[in-house]
Amino acid sequence: MNTSTVLLGGPASKPGRKHNKSPQVKRGVSIDSNLASALKAQGDQLAAGRTKTFPLDKLAPNPDNKRIFRVGLSEMQDVLQMFSDAPLVYVEESGHLVFPEHEDLHHPTALAWSKRQVSFYTRIRELACSIQEHKGLLQPLEVFPHDDLFMLNIGHRRWYSAHFTGIDKLEAAVREKVNESALQSATRRYDENSKREDLCLYENIESANQIAVLMAQELGRKPKQVELARALSISKSEMSFLQRILTAELSEAEMQLILDHELEDLRTVAEICRLSDPEQRGEVFQAYIKHGNTVARNMVLRLLEAEDGDGTLSVTPPKRAVQIKPTKGAVKHLVTLLQGVQPDLVAGLDDQASPKEILSSILSRLDDFDKE
């Protein structure tokens, strides 16, 4: 990955050139909902004398960090023509950062990006605009010495975004790596990353697995599920799904499938991991990709029901589910309950519709939420 400083080329202002203005980010709005705590942390670090300014080309990404850049830095620089005579990102004389929206890019690479990659581009654009507006970072990076560089521990997205702002120096808090165990470092990175809305399932699994391995090394045994849940600060139910995935020890090809096809439903992947046969898992993963969560989970149930004692598939079809006719009173009671806990599921329902139609509408909306 290219870690050199990007010099924003081209004239500071190009009269007559059509471009989209970057979003005007208000202080404390849009970029970081925890701005107050971030500024307090920065103040504490400055007061302790631990925050220093580093040239951008002296900072390097940490290979132990499980967050991934959906678009590589070199690829993003190429798409935005950063090293050409007419870069698409530049700073006007007024200090305003011009950074086109994705819909205004015509590069074939950008046009082929997935939804996740487009979302990544948008977030980098917003973060770069915030950095430029505030003439630096609202919250310093965290680094540790590594050879003649300083390795990032926290702040990879901010480091990435800074390459498109014209700012060639960033503030960072220096933490000596010897003062912190690998487990502590990995846990803090996970805590920082998990606060971001765009943390994908692949990154979640990889980070949890890394922390589980480090905990086992430190404890001298495999960590209990409750211990790992506490380290990750997640609920028991979420940890139960994660534990099933970690126990299945998915192959690199299966993990790559999750990443490439942007599979995001933790429960569905955990259900697939109930299958011990890699070929069966592969078939269900393909069903998940093509037809969605519900089809994949139902396929898992059918495969598990069809297995006989020696692990082979039985030709006996799965039992047909018993159909129960919903009553008007039961459905009305269900609607009342849902209005208190999940009003979106019952909003705008037709009161004159039959109980079956109302129930069908609720189940359809629930399935849509599940796919999201």
MOHUMO-V906645 format. One record per backbone hydrogen bond with DSSP energy under -1.0 kcal/mol. NH is the residue of the N-H (numbers start at 1). CO is the residue of the C=O. E is the energy in kcal/mol with one decimal. If there is no record, write none. Layout:
nh=NH co=CO e=E
nh=NH co=CO e=E
This chain:
nh=17 co=14 e=-1.9
nh=25 co=23 e=-1.0
nh=29 co=26 e=-2.3
nh=31 co=29 e=-1.7
nh=35 co=32 e=-1.0
nh=38 co=34 e=-2.2
nh=39 co=35 e=-2.8
nh=40 co=36 e=-2.1
nh=41 co=37 e=-2.5
nh=42 co=38 e=-2.3
nh=43 co=39 e=-2.4
nh=44 co=40 e=-2.5
nh=45 co=41 e=-2.2
nh=46 co=42 e=-2.6
nh=47 co=43 e=-2.5
nh=48 co=44 e=-1.8
nh=49 co=46 e=-1.1
nh=50 co=45 e=-2.1
nh=52 co=172 e=-2.7
nh=54 co=170 e=-2.9
nh=56 co=168 e=-2.8
nh=58 co=55 e=-2.0
nh=59 co=56 e=-1.4
nh=60 co=150 e=-2.1
nh=65 co=62 e=-1.6
nh=76 co=72 e=-2.6
nh=77 co=73 e=-2.5
nh=78 co=74 e=-2.1
nh=79 co=75 e=-2.5
nh=80 co=76 e=-2.2
nh=81 co=78 e=-1.2
nh=82 co=77 e=-2.6
nh=84 co=81 e=-1.5
nh=88 co=80 e=-2.5
nh=90 co=98 e=-1.4
nh=92 co=96 e=-3.0
nh=95 co=92 e=-2.1
nh=98 co=90 e=-3.1
nh=104 co=101 e=-1.6
nh=105 co=102 e=-2.1
nh=111 co=107 e=-2.0
nh=112 co=108 e=-1.0
nh=113 co=110 e=-1.2
nh=118 co=114 e=-2.5
nh=119 co=115 e=-2.6
nh=120 co=116 e=-2.3
nh=121 co=117 e=-2.5
nh=122 co=118 e=-2.4
nh=123 co=119 e=-2.2
nh=124 co=120 e=-2.5
nh=125 co=121 e=-2.6
nh=126 co=122 e=-2.3
nh=127 co=123 e=-2.6
nh=128 co=124 e=-2.7
nh=129 co=125 e=-2.2
nh=130 co=126 e=-2.0
nh=131 co=127 e=-2.5
nh=132 co=128 e=-2.5
nh=133 co=129 e=-2.4
nh=134 co=130 e=-2.2
nh=136 co=131 e=-2.4
nh=141 co=171 e=-2.1
nh=142 co=154 e=-2.5
nh=143 co=173 e=-2.6
nh=144 co=151 e=-1.8
nh=146 co=149 e=-2.7
nh=149 co=146 e=-2.6
nh=150 co=58 e=-2.4
nh=151 co=144 e=-2.6
nh=152 co=60 e=-3.0
nh=153 co=142 e=-3.3
nh=154 co=142 e=-1.5
nh=159 co=155 e=-2.3
nh=160 co=156 e=-2.4
nh=161 co=157 e=-2.8
nh=162 co=158 e=-2.0
nh=163 co=160 e=-1.2
nh=164 co=161 e=-2.1
nh=165 co=162 e=-1.6
nh=170 co=54 e=-2.5
nh=172 co=52 e=-2.8
nh=173 co=141 e=-3.3
nh=174 co=50 e=-2.2
nh=175 co=143 e=-3.2
nh=179 co=176 e=-1.7
nh=180 co=177 e=-1.7
nh=185 co=181 e=-2.4
nh=186 co=182 e=-2.5
nh=187 co=183 e=-2.6
nh=188 co=184 e=-2.3
nh=189 co=185 e=-2.1
nh=190 co=186 e=-2.3
nh=191 co=187 e=-2.4
nh=192 co=188 e=-2.3
nh=193 co=189 e=-2.9
nh=194 co=190 e=-2.9
nh=196 co=193 e=-1.9
nh=199 co=196 e=-1.3
nh=204 co=200 e=-2.2
nh=205 co=201 e=-2.7
nh=206 co=202 e=-2.5
nh=207 co=203 e=-2.6
nh=208 co=204 e=-2.3
nh=209 co=205 e=-2.5
nh=210 co=206 e=-2.2
nh=211 co=207 e=-2.4
nh=212 co=208 e=-2.4
nh=213 co=209 e=-2.3
nh=214 co=210 e=-2.2
nh=215 co=211 e=-2.5
nh=216 co=212 e=-2.1
nh=217 co=213 e=-1.9
nh=218 co=214 e=-2.0
nh=219 co=215 e=-2.9
nh=220 co=216 e=-2.0
nh=228 co=224 e=-2.3
nh=229 co=225 e=-2.4
nh=230 co=226 e=-1.8
nh=231 co=227 e=-2.0
nh=232 co=228 e=-2.1
nh=233 co=229 e=-1.0
nh=234 co=229 e=-1.9
nh=239 co=235 e=-2.3
nh=240 co=236 e=-2.2
nh=241 co=237 e=-1.7
nh=242 co=238 e=-2.4
nh=243 co=239 e=-2.9
nh=244 co=240 e=-1.7
nh=245 co=241 e=-1.7
nh=246 co=242 e=-2.7
nh=247 co=243 e=-2.6
nh=248 co=244 e=-1.4
nh=255 co=251 e=-2.4
nh=256 co=252 e=-2.4
nh=257 co=253 e=-1.7
nh=258 co=254 e=-1.8
nh=259 co=255 e=-2.0
nh=260 co=256 e=-3.4
nh=261 co=257 e=-2.1
nh=263 co=258 e=-2.0
nh=269 co=265 e=-2.0
nh=270 co=266 e=-2.3
nh=271 co=267 e=-2.3
nh=272 co=268 e=-2.3
nh=273 co=269 e=-1.7
nh=274 co=271 e=-1.6
nh=275 co=272 e=-1.8
nh=281 co=277 e=-2.4
nh=282 co=278 e=-2.4
nh=283 co=279 e=-2.0
nh=284 co=280 e=-2.3
nh=285 co=281 e=-2.8
nh=286 co=282 e=-1.9
nh=287 co=283 e=-1.8
nh=288 co=284 e=-2.6
nh=289 co=285 e=-2.4
nh=290 co=286 e=-2.3
nh=291 co=287 e=-3.1
nh=292 co=288 e=-1.5
nh=296 co=292 e=-1.6
nh=297 co=293 e=-2.6
nh=298 co=294 e=-2.4
nh=299 co=295 e=-2.0
nh=300 co=296 e=-1.9
nh=301 co=297 e=-2.0
nh=302 co=298 e=-2.2
nh=303 co=299 e=-2.3
nh=304 co=300 e=-2.5
nh=305 co=301 e=-2.4
nh=306 co=302 e=-1.8
nh=308 co=312 e=-2.3
nh=311 co=308 e=-1.7
nh=314 co=306 e=-2.6
nh=331 co=327 e=-2.2
nh=332 co=328 e=-2.2
nh=333 co=329 e=-2.1
nh=334 co=330 e=-2.2
nh=335 co=331 e=-2.5
nh=336 co=332 e=-2.0
nh=337 co=333 e=-2.1
nh=338 co=334 e=-2.5
nh=339 co=335 e=-1.8
nh=341 co=337 e=-1.0
nh=342 co=338 e=-3.0
nh=345 co=342 e=-1.7
nh=346 co=343 e=-1.2
nh=349 co=346 e=-1.5
nh=353 co=350 e=-1.4
nh=358 co=354 e=-2.5
nh=359 co=355 e=-2.6
nh=360 co=356 e=-2.4
nh=361 co=357 e=-2.1
nh=362 co=358 e=-2.1
nh=363 co=359 e=-2.5
nh=364 co=360 e=-2.1
nh=365 co=361 e=-2.2
nh=366 co=362 e=-2.4
nh=367 co=363 e=-2.1
nh=368 co=364 e=-1.9
nh=369 co=365 e=-2.3
nh=370 co=366 e=-2.0
nh=371 co=367 e=-1.9
nh=372 co=368 e=-1.6
